[in-house]
Amino acid sequence: MSTFGSLNIAYTGLVAARRGLDVTGANIVNAGSETYTRQRVTATALDPLARTGLLPTGTALPQGVDAETIVRLSDSLRDARVGDANGALGTATRQAQALGALEALVAEPGDDGLGAALDAFWTGWQDVANQPGEAAPVSVLLSRAQAVVDRLGGMRTGAEAEWSDARSALEGVVRTANTDAASLADLNERIRTGSAAGANVGTLLDERDRLAGQLAGLIGGTVRHREDGMVDVVVDGDAIVMGTTARALSVSGAAALDAAAGSPVALEWSHRPGIPLSMSRGEAAGLLSALAPTGALASFATALDAVASDLAAAVNTAHAAGATPDGSTGLAFFAVAAGAPPARGLSILATGVDQVATGAVGAGAADGSVADAISQLGSAPGGPDGAWSTLVADLGAQSRSALDRLERTTATAVMAVDAQRSQAGVSLDEENIALIGYQQSYQAAARVLTTIDEMLDVLINRTGVVGR
């Protein structure tokens, strides 16, 4: 091997060690980043020079080391598991949030719940039955009846507000997804250009994976890797990101809860309106399920309207069959406004003792049998109290199931991320060992260069000088 061949080997070793130190230093600096994927320098021997001449002999020695390739220690399968787990977690989170909001609205069991208001209402009728024709118990009854009306109306209005909030959240999710898709398409272009130029695009790849994982959590997108370093993200069989092209999603359907049955909320492609997407994962899927005509929010509102309708019908039927202390008959106690949901349109017609039926027709002003019968409606089979208890029990069961599902999907997501980070995350102990190894390699290559330099100095400057 020539002297200059040895110099080249030492020089390329020095460059390789320096590159290894740079990459290892970058790993250590980013050790605390959750999105950084550690990198390694891949060193390969340079091909030996071709042997020339009529009779080439001897062993062809390599010409040094090539350390131009930097690889990311990622695992596409583990990355895909993280994306799937994020999608499932997004769905479970949004569903649990919707049911949790309804549970807070119901406030059962508690003094502020409808159950307590109904109990007080029925007790008020019993007090009226015990003192027919007296103004004081009737005043208390009307006050308690108003509390029931206010509670039903408040919950119905609250359910509508939760539905509107969920729809606004869906629009926010779609806006974020569209922004991320556009950013990912731009990253794909930069990654392709940088890779073709031989640049280190590790940081771009980390940002690409972060955006792809975020899209998976938002809309349940499936990531497909391409050979040129770009990725496609597919939703319901169509790509929201295809190479350097991004497509936009939009929200369609009703803007209010009461119109959701006739015009369900849906997601569709902006360039292909009228064709809804079918989603099973992601925050968007969880919100769509909550906003559906048969979803948690609409079902709660429907059940609440049924409770209000049953309450008004049961009380009005018994009340109309009785007589007030002054002999008036056929009077309704409650009214439901036309064109309004029963829970929100419920109101009280009676305003005083002369409009509250207490006894049977012809039984006299001292009879309280009708008021007593009304007071028993709360405990009657199939009565308003039973319907309300069933609604609360069903809501509690759904919420508990949603929380259990959220707990499971959270654990799965944490395990998936832990598995991913065990492969891609930075270990300071491992990086310190690599740092020491590259330092020693650098020192060794530098020592070879120094030795060759000293040898050349002797050969060039001292040859023929000895003995003079």
Phi, psi and omega per residue, in radians:
M1 nan 2.402 -3.138
S2 -1.286 2.845 3.100
T3 -1.108 -0.697 -3.114
F4 -1.262 -0.445 3.008
G5 -1.137 -0.702 3.093
S6 -1.136 -0.669 3.080
L7 -1.065 -0.703 -3.133
N8 -1.149 -0.709 3.115
I9 -1.092 -0.777 3.140
A10 -1.144 -0.724 -3.128
Y11 -1.118 -0.821 3.134
T12 -1.136 -0.584 3.053
G13 -1.131 -0.678 3.098
L14 -1.112 -0.759 3.135
V15 -1.134 -0.738 -3.141
A16 -1.098 -0.746 3.124
A17 -1.135 -0.697 3.116
R18 -1.105 -0.742 3.110
R19 -1.123 -0.702 3.100
G20 -1.079 -0.701 3.095
L21 -1.110 -0.722 3.139
D22 -1.098 -0.804 -3.110
V23 -1.176 -0.724 3.118
T24 -1.128 -0.685 3.079
G25 -1.089 -0.690 3.092
A26 -1.120 -0.663 3.089
N27 -1.079 -0.767 -3.112
I28 -1.156 -0.731 3.139
V29 -1.057 -0.657 -3.073
N30 -1.688 0.323 -3.085
A31 -1.054 -0.524 -3.100
G32 -1.536 -0.033 -3.100
S33 -1.459 2.307 -3.137
E34 -1.373 -0.277 -3.073
T35 -1.872 -0.070 -3.104
Y36 -1.419 2.406 3.066
T37 -1.912 2.172 -3.074
R38 -1.084 2.699 -3.083
Q39 -2.201 2.749 3.092
R40 -2.410 2.552 3.045
V41 -1.499 2.273 3.084
T42 -1.741 1.990 -3.100
A43 -1.779 2.299 3.094
T44 -2.299 2.630 -3.137
A45 -1.285 2.398 3.063
L46 -1.257 2.529 3.135
D47 -1.100 2.494 3.120
P48 -1.209 2.780 3.077
L49 -1.183 2.544 -3.138
A50 -1.151 2.459 3.103
R51 -1.419 2.300 -3.127
T52 -2.093 2.923 3.135
G53 1.889 2.955 -3.123
L54 -1.229 -0.681 -3.100
L55 -2.225 1.285 3.139
P56 -1.182 2.254 3.135
T57 -2.289 2.989 3.102
G58 1.570 2.981 -3.124
T59 -1.582 2.284 3.100
A60 -1.382 2.052 -3.093
L61 -1.626 2.552 3.111
P62 -1.139 2.829 -3.055
Q63 -1.846 0.284 3.124
G64 2.237 -2.725 -3.044
V65 -2.263 2.494 3.084
D66 -1.887 2.124 -3.118
A67 -2.186 0.685 -3.116
E68 -1.421 -0.382 -3.045
T69 -1.558 2.212 3.070
I70 -2.062 2.173 -3.082
V71 -1.963 2.550 3.021
R72 -1.599 2.307 -3.097
L73 -1.530 1.100 3.140
S74 -1.833 2.926 3.140
D75 -2.337 1.980 -3.059
S76 -1.103 -0.563 3.126
L77 -1.191 -0.746 3.112
R78 -1.182 -0.641 3.076
D79 -1.096 -0.702 3.128
A80 -1.138 -0.658 3.107
R81 -1.133 -0.664 3.095
V82 -1.112 -0.736 3.106
G83 -1.079 -0.774 3.114
D84 -1.101 -0.748 -3.135
A85 -1.148 -0.673 3.111
N86 -1.121 -0.692 3.108
G87 -1.091 -0.819 3.117
A88 -1.124 -0.662 3.130
L89 -1.152 -0.697 3.108
G90 -1.066 -0.744 3.109
T91 -1.098 -0.880 -3.100
A92 -1.093 -0.656 -3.123
T93 -1.112 -0.840 -3.116
R94 -1.167 -0.668 3.109
Q95 -1.151 -0.756 3.126
A96 -1.136 -0.637 3.121
Q97 -1.124 -0.737 -3.138
A98 -1.107 -0.796 -3.135
L99 -1.220 -0.615 3.083
G100 -1.127 -0.654 3.097
A101 -1.132 -0.671 3.107
L102 -1.180 -0.691 3.097
E103 -1.081 -0.699 3.094
A104 -1.146 -0.588 3.133
L105 -1.199 -0.697 -3.111
V106 -1.214 -0.717 3.105
A107 0.976 0.776 3.098
E108 -2.019 2.509 -0.176
P109 -1.358 2.658 3.139
G110 2.968 2.875 -3.121
D111 -1.189 -0.377 -3.114
D112 -1.645 0.035 -3.096
G113 -1.450 2.887 3.124
L114 -1.145 -0.554 3.132
G115 -1.023 -0.784 3.112
A116 -1.157 -0.661 3.122
A117 -1.145 -0.677 3.108
L118 -1.180 -0.721 3.098
D119 -1.026 -0.777 3.124
A120 -1.149 -0.611 3.135
F121 -1.121 -0.826 3.134
W122 -1.149 -0.661 3.085
T123 -1.104 -0.622 3.082
G124 -1.082 -0.675 3.078
W125 -1.151 -0.647 3.108
Q126 -1.135 -0.677 3.092
D127 -1.139 -0.660 3.092
V128 -1.149 -0.685 3.121
A129 -1.103 -0.590 -3.132
N130 -1.339 -0.411 -3.133
Q131 -2.335 1.141 -3.110
P132 -1.082 2.410 3.112
G133 1.487 -0.102 -3.140
E134 -1.503 2.437 -3.068
A135 -1.323 -0.608 -3.044
A136 -1.089 -0.919 3.133
P137 -1.097 -0.571 3.102
V138 -1.157 -0.696 3.108
S139 -1.073 -0.737 3.104
V140 -1.131 -0.730 3.136
L141 -1.039 -0.821 -3.120
L142 -1.111 -0.636 3.095
S143 -1.132 -0.737 3.128
R144 -1.227 -0.613 3.074
A145 -1.103 -0.683 3.116
Q146 -1.146 -0.601 3.094
A147 -1.100 -0.695 3.090
V148 -1.117 -0.808 3.138
V149 -1.050 -0.790 -3.135
D150 -1.115 -0.689 -3.122
R151 -1.172 -0.764 3.102
L152 -1.095 -0.814 3.130
G153 -1.111 -0.687 3.121
G154 -1.127 -0.721 3.123
M155 -1.185 -0.676 3.123
R156 -1.137 -0.757 3.085
T157 -1.120 -0.674 3.101
G158 -1.128 -0.701 3.102
A159 -1.106 -0.700 3.106
E160 -1.124 -0.700 3.120
A161 -1.149 -0.715 3.103
E162 -1.107 -0.672 3.110
W163 -1.117 -0.782 3.130
S164 -1.116 -0.691 3.105
D165 -1.114 -0.708 3.131
A166 -1.140 -0.667 3.107
R167 -1.172 -0.708 3.078
S168 -1.096 -0.686 3.094
A169 -1.104 -0.672 3.102
L170 -1.101 -0.740 3.096
E171 -1.103 -0.656 3.084
G172 -1.131 -0.722 3.096
V173 -1.067 -0.750 -3.123
V174 -1.157 -0.732 3.106
R175 -1.058 -0.785 3.128
T176 -1.105 -0.737 3.131
A177 -1.095 -0.725 3.118
N178 -1.119 -0.719 3.106
T179 -1.124 -0.781 3.126
D180 -1.112 -0.676 3.138
A181 -1.119 -0.751 3.107
A182 -1.118 -0.721 3.112
S183 -1.132 -0.682 -3.140
L184 -1.162 -0.690 3.093
A185 -1.097 -0.697 3.090
D186 -1.139 -0.715 3.087
L187 -1.089 -0.699 3.098
N188 -0.977 -0.756 3.126
E189 -1.117 -0.774 -3.132
R190 -1.166 -0.644 3.114
I191 -1.161 -0.771 3.141
R192 -1.095 -0.777 -3.137
T193 -1.156 -0.779 -3.134
G194 -1.141 -0.709 3.125
S195 -1.116 -0.703 3.131
A196 -1.135 -0.531 3.138
A197 -1.496 -0.047 3.133
G198 1.418 0.245 -3.138
A199 -1.397 2.788 3.055
N200 -1.420 1.921 -3.079
V201 -1.843 0.435 -3.103
G202 -1.016 -0.748 3.134
T203 -1.118 -0.697 3.103
L204 -1.127 -0.676 3.129
L205 -1.163 -0.646 3.078
D206 -1.092 -0.776 3.120
E207 -1.163 -0.632 3.076
R208 -1.053 -0.823 -3.126
D209 -1.150 -0.615 3.117
R210 -1.129 -0.798 3.131
L211 -1.152 -0.693 3.120
A212 -1.118 -0.721 3.088
G213 -1.163 -0.613 3.105
Q214 -1.174 -0.692 3.074
L215 -1.093 -0.660 3.101
A216 -1.088 -0.694 3.112
G217 -1.241 -0.536 -3.100
L218 -1.429 -0.848 -3.023
I219 -2.215 0.193 3.096
G220 1.186 0.510 -3.116
G221 -1.191 2.536 3.067
T222 -1.751 2.231 -3.067
V223 -1.616 2.297 3.089
R224 -2.140 2.107 -3.110
H225 -1.474 2.523 3.111
R226 -1.971 2.784 -3.063
E227 -1.156 -0.449 -3.104
D228 -1.506 0.172 3.105
G229 1.628 -0.224 3.109
M230 -1.426 2.882 3.086
V231 -2.275 2.653 2.966
D232 -1.921 2.572 3.071
V233 -2.117 2.123 -3.023
V234 -1.928 2.358 3.086
V235 -2.240 2.117 3.115
D236 0.932 0.703 3.077
G237 1.481 -0.185 3.119
D238 -2.024 2.613 -3.070
A239 -1.541 2.186 2.971
I240 -1.450 -0.458 2.989
V241 -2.268 2.150 3.077
M242 -2.272 1.728 -3.095
G243 1.111 -2.063 -3.110
T244 -1.697 0.203 -3.124
T245 -1.988 2.323 3.098
A246 -2.085 2.446 3.065
R247 -1.935 2.654 -3.061
A248 -1.823 2.585 3.035
L249 -1.817 2.787 3.078
S250 -2.526 2.781 3.138
V251 -1.781 2.340 3.098
S252 -2.227 2.935 3.084
G253 1.888 -3.008 -3.022
A254 -1.042 2.638 3.085
A255 -1.797 -0.068 -3.132
A256 -2.428 2.694 -3.072
L257 -1.017 -0.787 -3.039
D258 -1.194 -0.261 3.110
A259 -1.754 0.013 -3.039
A260 -1.181 -0.554 -3.116
A261 -1.132 -0.671 -3.126
G262 -1.472 -0.375 -3.122
S263 -2.515 1.381 -3.072
P264 -1.043 2.533 3.074
V265 -1.230 2.394 -3.110
A266 -2.596 2.836 2.988
L267 -1.823 2.487 3.116
E268 -2.579 2.828 3.084
W269 -1.286 2.373 -3.135
S270 -1.091 -0.563 -3.122
H271 -1.500 -0.073 -3.123
R272 -2.481 1.172 -3.067
P273 -1.185 2.727 3.085
G274 1.617 -0.146 -3.141
I275 -2.032 1.796 -3.078
P276 -1.230 2.618 3.061
L277 -1.515 2.594 3.047
S278 -1.791 2.051 -3.085
M279 -2.111 2.453 3.113
S280 -2.105 -0.228 -3.101
R281 -2.403 2.799 3.090
G282 1.743 2.857 3.125
E283 -1.037 -0.660 3.136
A284 -1.062 -0.702 3.124
A285 -1.133 -0.720 3.106
G286 -1.112 -0.708 3.117
L287 -1.209 -0.691 3.117
L288 -1.097 -0.685 3.124
S289 -1.157 -0.625 3.107
A290 -1.252 -0.532 -3.098
L291 -1.531 -0.174 -3.062
A292 -1.119 2.705 3.118
P293 -0.990 -0.462 3.087
T294 -1.855 0.207 -3.123
G295 -1.318 -3.126 -3.044
A296 -1.069 -0.761 -3.048
L297 -1.239 -0.824 3.131
A298 -1.169 -0.673 3.128
S299 -1.122 -0.692 3.097
F300 -1.108 -0.783 3.132
A301 -1.086 -0.712 3.122
T302 -1.116 -0.782 3.121
A303 -1.132 -0.643 3.114
L304 -1.144 -0.710 3.081
D305 -1.098 -0.651 3.125
A306 -1.141 -0.689 3.096
V307 -1.086 -0.788 3.141
A308 -1.117 -0.736 3.141
S309 -1.132 -0.766 3.130
D310 -1.100 -0.724 3.139
L311 -1.093 -0.838 -3.121
A312 -1.118 -0.743 -3.103
A313 -1.160 -0.771 -3.094
A314 -1.145 -0.815 -3.121
V315 -1.187 -0.749 -3.110
N316 -1.139 -0.652 3.140
T317 -1.093 -0.835 3.141
A318 -1.214 -0.665 -3.099
H319 -1.186 -0.696 -3.131
A320 -1.169 -0.446 -3.138
A321 -1.399 -0.191 -3.118
G322 -1.798 -3.051 -3.098
A323 -2.286 2.555 3.068
T324 -1.343 2.936 3.133
P325 -0.995 -0.487 3.124
D326 -1.603 0.110 3.034
G327 1.673 0.034 3.116
S328 -1.225 2.478 -3.115
T329 -2.316 2.951 3.075
G330 1.248 0.361 -3.110
L331 -1.560 2.491 3.049
A332 -1.645 2.545 3.123
F333 -1.602 -0.750 -3.140
F334 -1.891 2.787 3.006
A335 -2.398 2.593 3.064
V336 -2.062 2.150 -3.095
A337 -1.125 2.369 3.130
A338 -1.160 2.406 3.109
G339 1.400 0.018 3.140
A340 -2.010 2.635 3.048
P341 -1.025 2.404 -3.079
P342 -0.933 -0.705 -3.098
A343 -1.150 -0.580 3.136
R344 -1.612 -0.397 -3.108
G345 -1.679 0.085 -3.126
L346 -1.262 2.400 3.096
S347 -2.576 2.970 -3.111
I348 -1.854 2.217 3.099
L349 -1.474 -0.681 -3.096
A350 -1.179 2.420 -3.133
T351 -2.164 -0.191 -3.119
G352 -2.858 -3.089 -3.049
V353 -1.101 -0.483 -3.104
D354 -1.381 -0.043 3.132
Q355 -2.084 0.190 3.125
V356 -1.959 2.017 3.134
A357 -1.325 2.255 -3.104
T358 -2.069 -0.540 -3.050
G359 -2.240 3.044 3.114
A360 -1.234 2.718 3.138
V361 -1.102 2.206 3.113
G362 1.450 -0.012 -3.100
A363 -1.496 -0.182 3.116
G364 1.728 2.889 -3.052
A365 -1.218 -0.345 -3.101
A366 -1.522 -0.044 -3.117
D367 -1.445 2.305 3.118
G368 -2.122 0.416 -3.050
S369 -1.156 -0.670 -3.133
V370 -1.193 -0.764 3.099
A371 -1.066 -0.664 3.103
D372 -1.146 -0.707 3.119
A373 -1.114 -0.699 3.109
I374 -1.131 -0.656 -3.140
S375 -1.116 -0.345 -3.137
Q376 -1.565 -0.113 -3.102
L377 -1.108 -0.530 -3.109
G378 -1.087 -0.589 -3.119
S379 -1.718 0.068 -3.130
A380 -1.282 2.515 3.085
P381 -1.030 2.331 3.140
G382 1.300 0.202 -3.113
G383 -1.402 -3.139 -3.119
P384 -1.044 -0.663 3.135
D385 -1.110 -0.716 3.130
G386 -1.132 -0.702 3.106
A387 -1.119 -0.710 3.116
W388 -1.162 -0.730 3.117
S389 -1.084 -0.701 3.106
T390 -1.117 -0.740 3.119
L391 -1.058 -0.802 -3.118
V392 -1.138 -0.722 -3.139
A393 -1.128 -0.766 3.120
D394 -1.097 -0.743 3.128
L395 -1.109 -0.738 3.119
G396 -1.091 -0.718 3.129
A397 -1.141 -0.746 3.122
Q398 -1.118 -0.726 -3.137
S399 -1.153 -0.731 3.110
R400 -1.087 -0.741 3.107
S401 -1.107 -0.717 3.129
A402 -1.139 -0.696 3.120
L403 -1.165 -0.691 3.075
D404 -1.085 -0.753 3.121
R405 -1.122 -0.692 3.102
L406 -1.112 -0.703 3.121
E407 -1.115 -0.731 3.134
R408 -1.172 -0.781 -3.117
T409 -1.197 -0.565 3.073
T410 -1.128 -0.775 3.114
A411 -1.092 -0.712 3.121
T412 -1.120 -0.737 3.128
A413 -1.117 -0.719 3.123
V414 -1.110 -0.737 3.113
M415 -1.113 -0.713 3.140
A416 -1.126 -0.744 3.123
V417 -1.166 -0.715 3.107
D418 -1.062 -0.739 3.116
A419 -1.132 -0.687 3.115
Q420 -1.141 -0.804 -3.105
R421 -1.209 -0.484 3.079
S422 -1.113 -0.473 3.103
Q423 -1.587 -0.818 -2.993
A424 -1.703 -0.304 -3.083
G425 -1.284 2.824 -3.091
V426 -1.601 2.235 3.004
S427 -1.792 2.037 -3.102
L428 -1.089 -0.625 3.112
D429 -1.088 -0.806 -3.135
E430 -1.132 -0.705 -3.131
E431 -1.196 -0.627 3.095
N432 -1.128 -0.683 3.091
I433 -1.111 -0.782 3.117
A434 -1.101 -0.652 3.140
L435 -1.097 -0.746 3.122
I436 -1.122 -0.738 3.132
G437 -1.078 -0.762 3.125
Y438 -1.191 -0.623 3.087
Q439 -1.084 -0.761 3.129
Q440 -1.157 -0.670 3.099
S441 -1.123 -0.716 3.118
Y442 -1.090 -0.784 -3.140
Q443 -1.125 -0.681 3.140
A444 -1.138 -0.780 3.129
A445 -1.125 -0.693 3.113
A446 -1.130 -0.643 3.124
R447 -1.159 -0.673 3.084
V448 -1.084 -0.791 3.115
L449 -1.048 -0.738 3.139
T450 -1.114 -0.736 -3.135
T451 -1.110 -0.789 3.127
I452 -1.123 -0.687 3.111
D453 -1.070 -0.756 3.114
E454 -1.143 -0.680 3.141
M455 -1.128 -0.788 3.118
L456 -1.106 -0.642 3.117
D457 -1.073 -0.746 3.126
V458 -1.148 -0.802 -3.105
L459 -1.106 -0.729 -3.039
I460 -1.432 -0.763 -2.992
N461 -1.684 -0.250 -3.062
R462 -2.083 -0.178 3.119
T463 -1.113 2.239 -3.121
G464 1.486 -0.040 -3.126
V465 -1.558 -0.482 -3.056
V466 -1.130 2.325 3.108
G467 1.611 -0.144 3.113
R468 -1.275 nan nan
